[in-house]
Amino acid sequence: MYKRKRIVIALGGNALGNTLPEQMTAVKTTAKALCDLIEEGHQVVVVHGNGPQVGMINNAMAALSREDADQPNTPLSVCVAMSQAYIGYDLQNALREELRKRGFMRTPVVTVITQVRVDEEDPAFSNPSKPIGRFLTKEEADHQSQAYGHIMKEDAGRGYRRVVASPKPAEIVEKDAISSLVDANKIVICCGGGGIPVILDNDHLRGASAVIDKDFASCLLAKELDADMLIILTAVEKVAVNFGKENETWLDDLTVSEAKKYVEEGQFAAGSMLPKVQAAIDFAASGTGRTALITLLEKAKDGIQGKTGTKIHL
């Protein structure tokens, strides 16, 4: 029997392009895939990455501070906020346009600028490892370190880059507003780039120099919204073990325990497939009837119907 599902979708970077013109084109393709699910009656909540976009914004703001001594350096948390609005603007308009082409005259799509609280004691803050921004010379890196207190690391002979922490999300600050919008059948875009990282300081939320993995944020959001499915869209149709080897095997269906075993074996690359599988395991293990799916953007509809993708469940 057909069942309408509440689905949180985590869009990979390939869904948005790398430049302003690329994004304008990419969101049209992305909107078609998302509207396939909306047209079938599913409740869709969209989370997206922001790697190229926040890097572009960070570089632009850094250039401004170098050119104008009166302009202070822009915190990374503010750059994330800018990226959420910029991406949401393009994505919600693309969704609205595609829905109208399909005969939906009421197109309630909204972007929520979302803060995600992280724990100040998260061990990730003791070992910043996520590179952001452009490659710099030693002299530029030393200046950035002295002027702004940034942690700079040499990157495989290609130059120096700023590194920041990647803590786990602890709380979605705007979760009540997001939940109300979803309950009212709005199409919500939120937690962009994993959310604006903030730390609770008494009653004040202060921005943190960090990047939150959007797959972990999507998992937390899906649990908070009591979603039926978490779909993580990436650059491959299915998850593989022994990837790139002669005995490479593509996986269709995994239990949580099977997926955990593969993680323990080191089958998935850190910073690539590993966080996606870990987020999928976390969500699938969080309640009976919850399913995670990892697949290509254009295969999302087929994945829900069980035709492709890697499904993870209890």
C-alpha positions in Angstrom: 0.0 0.0 0.0 1.3 3.5 -0.9 2.4 5.6 2.0 3.2 9.3 1.9 6.5 9.8 3.6 8.2 12.6 5.4 11.7 12.8 3.9 14.8 14.8 4.8 17.1 15.1 1.7 20.7 15.9 2.0 22.0 17.4 -1.3 25.6 16.9 -2.2 27.8 19.6 -3.7 27.2 18.2 -7.2 23.6 19.4 -6.9 24.6 23.1 -6.7 27.6 23.7 -9.0 30.8 25.6 -8.2 30.1 29.2 -9.5 27.2 31.6 -9.7 26.3 30.6 -13.3 26.8 26.9 -12.6 24.5 27.1 -9.5 21.7 28.8 -11.5 21.8 25.9 -14.0 22.3 23.1 -11.4 19.4 24.1 -9.2 17.0 23.6 -12.2 18.1 19.9 -12.5 18.0 19.5 -8.7 14.5 21.0 -8.5 13.2 18.5 -11.1 14.4 15.5 -9.0 13.0 17.0 -5.8 9.7 17.8 -7.5 9.3 14.2 -8.6 9.1 13.3 -4.9 6.8 16.3 -4.0 4.5 15.4 -6.9 4.1 11.9 -5.5 2.8 13.5 -2.3 5.8 13.1 -0.1 6.7 15.8 2.5 10.2 17.0 1.5 12.7 18.9 3.7 15.9 19.9 1.9 19.4 20.3 3.5 22.3 21.2 1.2 26.1 21.5 1.3 27.9 24.8 0.7 31.6 24.0 0.2 32.3 26.0 -3.0 29.9 28.7 -2.1 31.1 29.4 1.5 34.7 29.3 0.2 33.9 31.9 -2.5 32.2 34.1 0.1 35.1 33.6 2.6 37.6 34.6 -0.1 35.7 37.6 -1.1 35.3 38.9 2.4 39.0 38.2 3.1 39.9 40.2 0.0 37.7 43.1 1.2 39.5 43.2 4.6 42.9 43.2 2.9 41.9 46.1 0.6 40.2 48.2 3.3 41.8 48.5 6.7 38.5 49.6 8.2 36.8 46.4 7.2 37.2 43.7 9.9 37.6 40.1 9.0 34.3 38.3 8.5 33.7 35.4 10.9 33.2 32.0 9.2 29.8 31.7 10.9 28.6 34.8 9.1 30.0 33.4 5.8 27.9 30.3 6.3 24.8 32.5 7.0 25.4 34.3 3.7 25.8 31.0 1.8 22.5 29.7 3.3 20.6 32.8 2.0 22.3 32.8 -1.4 21.8 29.1 -2.1 18.3 29.1 -0.6 17.3 32.1 -2.9 18.3 30.1 -6.1 16.9 26.8 -4.9 13.5 27.9 -3.6 13.0 29.9 -6.9 13.9 26.8 -8.9 11.5 24.7 -6.9 8.7 27.2 -7.2 9.2 27.5 -11.0 9.3 23.7 -11.5 6.2 23.1 -9.3 4.3 25.7 -11.3 5.3 24.0 -14.6 3.7 20.9 -13.1 0.4 22.6 -12.3 1.0 23.4 -8.6 -0.2 27.0 -8.3 0.4 27.1 -4.6 4.1 26.7 -4.1 4.9 27.3 -0.4 8.7 27.0 -0.5 10.7 28.7 2.2 14.4 28.9 3.3 15.1 29.0 7.0 18.4 30.6 8.1 19.4 27.9 10.5 21.8 27.9 13.5 23.1 24.6 14.8 24.5 24.5 18.3 27.8 22.6 18.8 29.5 21.7 22.1 32.4 23.9 23.0 34.1 20.8 24.6 33.7 18.8 21.4 37.2 17.2 20.8 37.1 18.5 17.2 38.0 21.9 18.5 41.3 20.5 19.9 42.3 19.2 16.4 41.0 21.5 13.6 41.4 19.6 10.4 38.8 20.9 7.9 40.6 23.0 5.2 38.7 26.1 3.9 39.6 29.0 1.7 42.2 29.4 -1.0 45.8 28.2 -1.0 48.2 30.7 0.4 52.0 31.4 0.4 53.9 31.0 3.6 54.0 34.8 4.0 50.2 35.1 3.4 49.5 32.3 5.9 51.7 33.9 8.5 49.9 37.2 8.1 46.5 35.5 8.4 47.6 33.7 11.5 49.0 36.8 13.2 46.2 39.2 12.1 43.2 37.0 12.6 44.4 34.1 14.8 43.6 31.5 12.1 45.2 28.1 12.3 47.1 27.5 9.1 48.5 24.2 7.8 50.6 23.2 4.8 48.6 21.2 2.3 50.6 18.5 0.5 53.0 20.9 -1.1 50.3 23.0 -2.7 50.5 25.9 -0.2 48.9 26.8 3.1 45.2 26.8 4.0 43.2 27.7 7.0 41.8 24.7 9.0 38.8 24.8 11.3 37.1 22.3 13.5 34.3 20.0 12.3 32.2 19.3 15.5 29.1 17.1 15.7 25.8 19.0 15.7 24.1 19.0 19.1 20.9 21.0 18.6 19.1 22.6 15.7 18.2 26.0 17.2 15.3 26.7 14.8 13.9 23.2 15.0 10.5 24.3 16.4 10.0 26.8 13.5 11.1 24.2 11.0 8.7 21.6 12.4 5.8 24.0 12.4 6.4 24.8 8.7 6.7 21.1 7.8 3.5 20.3 9.7 1.8 23.0 7.7 2.9 21.3 4.4 5.5 23.8 3.5 8.6 22.8 1.5 11.5 23.8 3.8 15.1 24.4 2.9 17.2 24.5 6.1 20.5 23.6 7.8 22.4 24.8 4.8 26.1 23.8 4.9 25.3 21.8 8.0 24.0 24.9 9.8 25.6 28.1 11.1 27.8 26.8 13.9 27.0 28.4 17.3 28.0 27.9 20.9 25.6 28.7 23.7 27.1 31.3 26.1 24.5 31.9 28.8 21.6 33.3 26.7 23.8 34.3 23.8 24.5 32.2 20.7 28.0 33.1 19.4 29.4 32.0 16.1 32.1 29.3 16.1 35.0 28.9 13.7 33.8 25.5 12.5 32.2 23.6 9.7 29.4 21.1 10.5 29.1 18.1 8.3 25.7 18.5 6.4 25.1 14.7 6.6 25.3 14.7 10.4 23.1 17.8 10.5 20.6 16.1 8.2 20.5 13.1 10.4 19.8 15.1 13.5 17.1 17.1 11.7 15.4 13.9 10.4 15.3 12.5 13.9 13.9 15.8 15.3 11.2 15.9 12.6 10.3 12.2 13.1 11.0 11.6 9.4 10.4 8.3 7.7 13.4 8.5 5.5 16.8 10.2 5.3 18.0 10.4 1.7 21.7 11.3 1.2 22.3 12.3 -2.4 25.9 12.0 -3.6 28.0 11.3 -6.8 27.4 7.6 -6.9 24.3 5.4 -7.4 25.2 3.0 -4.6 27.7 2.5 -1.8 30.5 0.0 -2.5 32.9 -2.1 -0.5 36.4 -2.8 -1.7 35.9 0.4 -3.8 38.2 0.6 -6.9 39.5 -3.0 -6.4 38.9 -6.1 -8.4 36.4 -7.5 -5.9 34.5 -4.2 -5.7 30.9 -4.9 -4.7 28.0 -2.5 -4.9 25.5 -2.7 -2.0 21.7 -2.7 -2.3 20.4 -3.4 1.2 22.2 -3.2 4.5 21.1 -3.7 8.1 22.5 -1.3 10.7 24.7 -4.1 12.1 26.1 -5.0 8.6 26.8 -1.3 7.8 28.6 -0.9 11.2 30.8 -3.9 10.4 31.9 -2.4 7.1 32.7 0.9 8.9 34.8 -1.0 11.5 36.7 -2.6 8.6 37.6 0.8 7.2 35.7 0.3 4.0 34.6 3.9 3.6 36.9 6.9 3.0 36.9 9.6 5.7 35.7 12.9 4.5 33.9 11.2 1.6 31.6 8.2 2.0 32.3 7.5 5.7 30.2 10.4 7.2 27.3 9.6 4.8 27.2 6.0 6.0 27.7 7.0 9.6 24.8 9.4 9.3 22.6 6.8 7.6 23.4 4.3 10.3 22.6 6.8 13.1 19.2 7.7 11.6 18.2 4.1 10.7 19.1 2.9 14.2 17.1 5.7 15.9 13.7 4.1 15.5 11.6 1.3 14.0 10.5 2.0 10.5 13.2 4.6 9.8 15.2 4.0 6.6 18.2 5.8 5.1 19.0 5.8 1.4 22.2 6.8 -0.3 22.1 7.3 -4.1 22.4 9.8 -7.0 20.3 12.9 -7.2 18.5 11.8 -10.4 17.8 8.3 -8.9 16.0 9.6 -5.7 12.6 8.6 -7.0 13.7 5.2 -8.1 15.5 4.7 -4.8 12.4 5.4 -2.8 10.6 2.8 -4.9 13.4 0.3 -4.1 14.8 0.1 -7.6 18.3 1.4 -6.8 20.5 3.0 -4.2 21.8 1.6 -1.0 19.2 1.2 1.7 20.1 1.0 5.4 17.6 -0.1 8.0 17.3 -2.0 11.3 
